[in-house]
Amino acid sequence: MSARPADARHVVVAGGGRLARSLCHSLAAIHPPVPVRVTVLARDLDAALGLARAARVRATVTGTPVAFTARPFTAEPGADPGEGYAADAASMARLRPDVLVCAASAQSPYERAAAPSAWTELIAAAGFGVTLALQAELVSRLAAALAGGAPDATLVNGAFPDAVNPLLAALDLSALCGIGNVATLAACLDAALGRPGPRRLAVLGHHAHLAAPGRDGDDTAEVRAWLDGRPVPDVTGLLADYRALPRPELNALAGHAGATLVAALATGTDEVAASLPGPLGLPGGYPVRFTGGRTELRLPAEVSVAQAVAWNTAAGRRDGVEVGGGHVRYPERARAALSAYRPDLADGWHASELPDIAGRFTALRDHLRTVPPARSVLEESR
């Protein structure tokens, strides 16, 4: 966790999209014990200014000591940020964040609905994990920038942390944890169970579990949850109505749960208990506890760390990707779908190749975006 000055704690949110918006709107409604200032960084300065302005009104209405500003952000590597900021050490040294939240990536999860193409069709066939390099590219540069310019800052990753955070760890880059995914599912379970609270509820789950389980009978098909150390029965039934919400609504819940975490980290809350994706650079999501700068898992007695990691790794194959030992591998379904376009990528890659691999996936995406899908989203829903 970060060193904390005597003045207002500083939270930097990189991103101007839906996750950043829900995060900032929720931060505006939180009453932290000390003042917090939030700086929104986005390539689209008008979007960032609008986000900060709306959040400022919310903070005013609720009377919270949270202030919002916006600054331009240059995401392209090596670009001159001018009067703004970039993903480089100099910018991080100027910003001096206590907590930086990456709420942006090079690949939107909403593209399939907004602009279907052969690219979104490939994602549907291979799994969301095929976008890993595009999810990791910006946050990896932010992590490196913090290490060089603000090493005491805490990085929280909102870009596919279940698979990206293990990739960062393989590159010796630090992210405390992620937001969304298992944290969203844990919040939904907490509500369904009558609000027992995160200290009593422990959830093991992966990004892949945002969707309802299939009928394959795999023991990784559904989230595992414990209340006061005892397994929660009928998790699928408890989550059914929440999974039926539109995905943007779930994303808003991710931002709301993330805001509580970020405020606690920024203001130095003595102990934070939650279920979060990507802690300790592990794949998937786990129940965790942050105390005194230490991170520890809160697994039930019958589940070892090795078992939990193996379970999450297996669950991640439903997303079409596996990250371990610094290597990215694609299970058969994803490998077959990717081989039709880029056999050189289908065999997997090493974390050290990330910049080059991200460039290759960008080129593939740019090409496939010009090709209409074989079937429209509307046809698939019939």
C-alpha positions in Angstrom: 0.0 0.0 0.0 1.1 3.6 -0.6 2.8 6.1 1.6 0.2 8.7 2.7 0.8 12.4 3.0 -1.0 14.5 5.6 -3.2 16.3 3.0 -5.9 14.8 0.9 -5.3 11.3 -0.4 -4.9 11.1 -4.2 -6.7 8.6 -6.3 -6.0 8.5 -10.1 -8.5 6.8 -12.4 -7.1 6.0 -15.8 -10.0 5.7 -18.2 -13.2 7.6 -19.2 -15.5 4.7 -20.1 -18.3 2.9 -18.2 -16.1 1.4 -15.5 -14.4 4.7 -14.8 -17.8 6.4 -14.7 -19.4 4.0 -12.3 -16.2 4.0 -10.1 -16.2 7.8 -9.9 -19.9 8.2 -9.3 -19.7 5.7 -6.4 -16.6 7.4 -5.0 -18.6 10.6 -4.9 -21.1 8.9 -2.6 -18.6 7.5 -0.1 -17.8 9.3 3.1 -14.1 8.6 3.7 -12.5 9.5 7.1 -10.1 12.0 5.4 -10.5 14.1 2.2 -9.8 12.4 -1.1 -9.1 14.0 -4.5 -9.7 12.1 -7.6 -8.0 12.8 -10.9 -9.6 11.3 -14.0 -7.1 10.7 -16.9 -8.6 10.0 -20.4 -7.6 10.4 -24.0 -11.0 12.1 -24.6 -10.6 15.2 -22.4 -14.2 16.2 -22.9 -15.4 12.8 -21.6 -13.1 13.1 -18.6 -14.2 16.6 -17.8 -17.8 15.6 -18.1 -17.3 12.6 -15.8 -15.4 14.7 -13.2 -18.1 17.4 -13.4 -21.0 14.9 -12.8 -19.1 13.2 -10.0 -18.4 16.6 -8.4 -22.1 17.3 -8.3 -22.8 14.0 -6.7 -20.2 14.6 -4.1 -21.7 18.1 -3.4 -25.3 16.6 -3.0 -24.1 13.9 -0.6 -21.7 16.2 1.2 -18.7 13.9 0.8 -15.1 15.2 1.1 -14.2 13.9 -2.3 -13.0 16.3 -5.0 -12.8 15.6 -8.8 -10.6 16.9 -11.5 -9.8 15.7 -15.1 -6.6 15.8 -17.1 -5.7 14.7 -20.7 -4.0 11.4 -21.0 -1.8 10.1 -23.9 -2.0 6.4 -24.0 0.3 5.8 -27.0 3.8 4.7 -26.1 6.4 7.4 -26.5 3.9 10.1 -27.4 4.5 13.6 -26.0 1.8 14.3 -23.4 2.2 18.1 -23.7 0.3 19.6 -20.7 -1.3 16.3 -19.9 0.0 12.9 -18.6 1.1 9.7 -20.1 1.9 6.1 -19.0 5.5 7.0 -18.1 7.6 7.5 -15.0 7.7 11.3 -15.3 4.0 11.6 -15.4 3.6 9.4 -12.4 6.1 11.4 -10.4 4.1 14.5 -11.2 0.8 12.9 -10.3 2.0 11.2 -7.1 -1.1 9.0 -6.6 -1.7 7.0 -3.5 -3.9 4.7 -5.5 -4.0 4.4 -9.3 -6.9 2.5 -10.9 -6.5 1.3 -14.4 -10.1 1.4 -15.8 -9.2 1.3 -19.4 -7.8 -1.1 -22.0 -7.4 -1.4 -25.8 -10.4 -3.7 -26.1 -14.0 -2.9 -25.0 -16.1 -5.8 -23.7 -19.1 -4.1 -25.4 -17.8 -4.1 -28.9 -19.8 -7.2 -30.0 -23.1 -5.5 -29.3 -22.0 -2.0 -30.6 -20.0 -3.0 -33.7 -20.2 -6.7 -34.6 -17.6 -7.9 -37.0 -15.4 -10.9 -37.7 -13.2 -9.8 -34.8 -16.1 -9.9 -32.3 -17.1 -13.3 -33.8 -13.6 -14.6 -33.2 -13.8 -13.5 -29.5 -17.2 -15.3 -29.2 -15.7 -18.4 -30.7 -12.3 -18.4 -28.9 -13.4 -16.8 -25.6 -12.7 -13.4 -24.0 -9.2 -14.5 -23.1 -8.1 -14.1 -26.7 -8.1 -10.3 -26.0 -5.5 -10.7 -23.1 -2.7 -8.9 -24.8 -4.9 -6.0 -25.6 -6.2 -5.9 -22.0 -2.7 -6.0 -20.6 -0.8 -3.6 -22.8 -1.9 -0.3 -21.1 -1.9 -1.5 -17.5 1.6 -3.1 -18.0 2.9 0.3 -19.0 1.2 2.0 -16.1 2.7 -0.5 -13.7 6.2 0.1 -15.1 5.6 3.9 -14.9 4.6 3.7 -11.3 7.6 1.6 -10.5 9.8 4.3 -12.0 8.0 7.4 -10.9 5.8 6.6 -7.9 7.0 3.4 -6.4 4.9 3.8 -3.2 1.6 4.0 -5.1 -0.9 1.1 -5.1 -2.1 -0.1 -8.5 -5.5 -1.6 -8.8 -6.3 -3.2 -12.2 -9.8 -3.2 -13.8 -8.7 -4.7 -17.1 -9.3 -8.4 -17.0 -7.3 -8.8 -13.8 -8.0 -12.6 -13.6 -5.5 -13.2 -16.4 -3.7 -9.8 -16.7 -2.4 -9.7 -13.1 -0.5 -13.1 -13.4 1.0 -11.7 -16.6 2.1 -8.5 -14.7 3.6 -10.7 -11.9 5.6 -12.6 -14.5 7.1 -9.3 -15.7 8.0 -8.3 -12.1 5.3 -5.6 -12.2 3.1 -5.0 -9.2 -0.7 -4.8 -9.0 -2.2 -5.2 -5.6 -5.4 -6.7 -7.0 -8.2 -6.1 -9.5 -11.8 -5.0 -9.3 -14.9 -6.4 -10.8 -15.5 -10.1 -11.7 -15.4 -12.1 -8.4 -15.9 -8.9 -6.5 -19.1 -8.2 -8.4 -20.3 -11.7 -7.8 -19.4 -11.5 -4.1 -21.4 -8.3 -3.8 -24.4 -10.0 -5.5 -24.2 -13.0 -3.2 -23.8 -10.6 -0.2 -27.1 -8.9 -1.2 -28.8 -12.3 -1.9 -27.8 -13.6 1.5 -29.1 -10.6 3.4 -25.9 -8.6 3.7 -23.7 -10.8 6.0 -20.7 -8.7 4.9 -17.3 -9.4 3.3 -15.6 -10.5 6.5 -18.1 -13.4 6.8 -18.4 -14.2 3.1 -15.6 -15.7 1.1 -15.9 -16.3 -2.6 -13.7 -18.1 -5.1 -14.5 -17.2 -8.6 -13.3 -16.2 -12.1 -14.3 -13.7 -14.7 -15.7 -16.6 -16.6 -18.3 -17.0 -13.9 -20.0 -13.8 -14.7 -22.0 -16.0 -17.1 -24.3 -18.7 -15.8 -22.7 -22.2 -15.7 -23.2 -24.6 -18.5 -24.4 -28.2 -18.2 -21.0 -29.9 -18.5 -20.9 -30.8 -14.8 -17.3 -29.5 -14.4 -16.6 -28.7 -10.7 -15.2 -25.4 -11.9 -18.4 -24.4 -13.7 -19.8 -22.4 -10.8 -18.5 -20.0 -8.1 -17.6 -21.5 -4.7 -18.7 -19.5 -1.7 -18.5 -19.9 2.1 -20.4 -18.1 4.8 -18.7 -18.2 8.2 -16.5 -21.0 6.9 -19.5 -23.2 5.7 -20.3 -23.8 2.0 -23.1 -21.7 0.6 -25.7 -23.9 -1.0 -27.4 -23.2 -4.4 -25.0 -20.4 -5.5 -26.4 -20.7 -9.0 -29.9 -20.0 -7.7 -28.7 -17.1 -5.6 -26.9 -15.5 -8.5 -29.6 -16.2 -11.2 -31.4 -12.8 -11.0 -28.2 -10.8 -10.8 -26.7 -12.6 -13.8 -29.8 -11.8 -15.7 -29.1 -8.0 -15.4 -27.7 -6.3 -18.6 -23.9 -6.5 -18.7 -23.6 -2.7 -18.4 -25.5 -2.9 -15.1 -23.2 -5.6 -13.8 -20.3 -3.3 -14.8 -21.8 -0.5 -12.8 -21.9 -2.8 -9.8 -18.3 -3.6 -10.4 -17.5 0.1 -10.2 -19.5 0.5 -7.0 -17.8 -2.4 -5.2 -14.5 -1.1 -6.5 -15.1 2.3 -5.1 -15.4 1.0 -1.6 -12.1 -0.9 -2.0 -10.3 2.0 -3.5 -11.4 4.5 -0.8 -10.4 2.1 1.9 -6.9 1.6 0.3 -6.4 5.3 -0.3 -7.4 6.3 3.3 -5.4 3.6 5.1 -8.2 1.5 6.6 -6.5 -0.8 9.1 -8.0 -4.0 7.6 -9.8 -4.6 4.3 -11.6 -7.9 3.7 -13.0 -8.7 0.3 -13.2 -11.2 -2.5 -11.1 -9.8 -5.4 -9.5 -10.9 -8.7 -5.8 -11.2 -9.2 -4.4 -10.7 -5.7 -0.7 -11.7 -5.3 -0.5 -12.1 -9.1 -2.7 -15.2 -8.9 -5.1 -16.2 -11.7 -8.8 -15.8 -11.0 -10.4 -14.4 -7.8 -10.0 -15.2 -4.1 -11.2 -14.0 -0.7 -8.4 -11.8 0.6 -7.4 -9.6 3.6 -5.2 -6.5 3.5 -3.6 -5.6 6.8 -0.6 -3.5 7.6 0.6 -3.6 4.0 0.3 -7.4 3.8 -2.0 -9.3 1.5 -3.2 -12.8 2.6 -5.8 -15.2 1.3 -8.9 -16.0 3.4 -9.5 -19.5 2.1 -11.6 -21.9 4.1 -9.7 -24.6 6.0 -10.6 -27.3 3.5 -9.1 -25.4 0.5 -5.3 -25.0 0.1 -3.7 -22.2 -1.8 -2.5 -24.7 -4.4 -6.0 -26.1 -4.8 -7.6 -22.7 -5.2 -5.0 -21.7 -7.8 -5.5 -24.9 -9.7 -9.3 -24.5 -9.6 -9.1 -20.9 -10.9 -6.7 -21.9 -13.6 -9.1 -24.6 -14.8 -12.0 -22.1 -14.6 -10.1 -19.7 -16.7 -10.0 -22.1 -19.6 -13.7 -21.3 -20.1 -12.5 -17.9 -21.0 -10.2 -19.4 -23.6 -6.9 -18.7 -21.9 -4.5 -20.0 -19.3 -1.6 -18.0 -17.7 1.1 -19.8 -15.7 4.8 -19.5 -15.2 4.9 -16.5 -17.4 3.4 -18.4 -20.4 0.1 -17.7 -22.1 -1.6 -20.8 -23.5 -4.9 -21.2 -25.3 -7.1 -24.3 -24.8 -8.2 -26.3 -27.8 -11.3 -24.2 -28.6 -9.4 -20.9 -28.6 -6.4 -22.4 -30.4 -8.6 -23.7 -33.2 -10.5 -20.4 -33.6 -7.2 -18.4 -33.6 -5.4 -20.7 -35.9 -7.8 -19.9 -38.7 -6.3 -16.4 -38.8 -2.9 -16.4 -37.0 -1.4 -19.8 -36.4 1.7 -18.0 -35.0 -0.4 -16.7 -32.1 -2.4 -19.8 -31.5 0.5 -21.7 -30.0 0.7 -19.1 -27.1 3.4 -16.7 -26.1 5.6 -15.6 -23.1 4.9 -12.5 -21.0 8.2 -11.0 -22.1 6.7 -10.8 -25.7 3.8 -8.7 -24.6 4.5 -5.5 -26.7 5.1 -7.5 -29.9 2.1 -9.8 -29.3 -0.2 -6.8 -28.5 0.9 -5.3 -31.9 0.1 -8.5 -33.7 -3.3 -8.8 -32.1 -4.0 -5.1 -32.9 -3.2 -5.7 -36.5 -5.4 -8.8 -36.6 -8.3 -6.9 -34.9 -8.0 -3.9 -37.2 -8.2 -6.2 -40.2 -11.1 -8.3 -38.9 -13.1 -5.2 -37.9 -13.4 -4.5 -41.7 -15.0 -8.0 -42.2 -18.7 -8.4 -41.4 -19.6 -11.3 -39.1 -21.0 -14.5 -40.6 -24.0 -14.1 -38.4 -25.4 -11.0 -36.8 -26.0 -10.7 -33.0 -29.7 -10.4 -33.7 -29.7 -13.7 -35.7 -27.9 -15.5 -32.9 -30.5 -14.3 -30.3 -33.4 -15.8 -32.2 
